[in-house]
Amino acid sequence: MAKKDGASHREAERLAANSGLDIAALRPVLARIARLAKAYARLPNCDVVLLEGDQTWHASQPDAWRSTVPNEASFTAVAVKADGVLWISDAREDARFKTHRGVASGGVVF
């Protein structure tokens, strides 16, 4: 059996941890965490986002919870793959995100 590199090993661990979660049952708890973080940080928007398989689940948006976002269109997928903290002060100036539909429409800046 081939030895996994660090990124592959972390991804396997993340997927194993997620597989044991009942995400639908956790939705109210995750939505509450998002509301508390939003209030604490005094931000207009805040979310708890989970990657499960090839989909991204947004806890703070009931409609988005049912209609997931593909990972390739997800900021979270980039963050999970980062080796450490991912800091983006202005997504409009970041080559990875400036053409993302949420950024291009003006809805997401960070």
N, C-alpha and C positions, 0 to 999 in steps of 0.2 A: 504494500500500500504506500503510495507516495505521501511524503510529508507535506502538510498544508503550509503555505506561507502565512505570515501574521494576519494579513487582511482576510484571507479565506477562512482562517481559524476563527477570527472575530465574527465574521458573517455567519458561520455555522453555529457559534454560541448564541448569537442574537436570534437566529431562526429557531433554535431549540427552546430558548426562553419564551419566545412569542407563541410557540406551538402549544404551550401549556396554559395559555390565557384564554378566558372566555371574553373576547373583546366586546361583544354585544352587552354582556352583563356589566362590564367595567365602564361602559360609556358614560353613565351618570357621574361616576367618581372622577373620571378624566375630564369631563366637562366642568365639574366643580373646581378641579385643580386649575384649569384654564381661567375660569372666572376669578379665582383668588389671585392668581399671578397677574392678571390684567388689572385688578384693583390695587394690588400692592405696588406694582410698577407704574401705575397711572398711565397705562398705554391704551390707545384706541382699540387695539386688537391683540389677542393673545390666543395661543392654541397649544394643545397637546397633540402631537402627531406620532402615529405608530406606522412602521413599515411591516407589512405582513405579506410575505411572498413577493409578488410583483405589484402590489397596491399600497397606497398611502391612505391611512384613515385619519380624518380630522375630527377630534372629539368635540370641539366647541361649535361645530356647525352641523345641526341635525340633518340637513339635506345632503351635505357633503359626506356625512357618515355613511349614508346609503349609496351615494354615487362616489366611489373612490377615485383617486387620481393615480394614473400609471406612474411608476417610479421614475421613468425617464423624464417626466415633467415635474419632478418633485425636488424642492430645496432640501428636504430631509434626506433623500438618498445621497446627495452630495455630502451632507454633514456626517452621515453614518460612515461613509467611505474615508472621511478625513482622518488623519492620524493625529488627533488632538482636537483642540478647540477650533471651531470654524467661526471667524469673525468677519462680518460683512457690514461695513458702515454705510455703504450706498450701493445697492444692487444695480442701479442704473449705470454705474461705472465699472462693474465687475464683468469681465468677458464671459464668465460662466452663466451669468443670469440676465444680462442686459436685453437679450432677445426673448426671454421668457414672457409668456402672454400676461402674467400678473404684473410684471415689472413694466413692460412696454405700455400697458394700459394705464399706468400710474397708480395702481392699487397697492403695490408692494414696493417698499423702498428699503426698510430696516432702519 
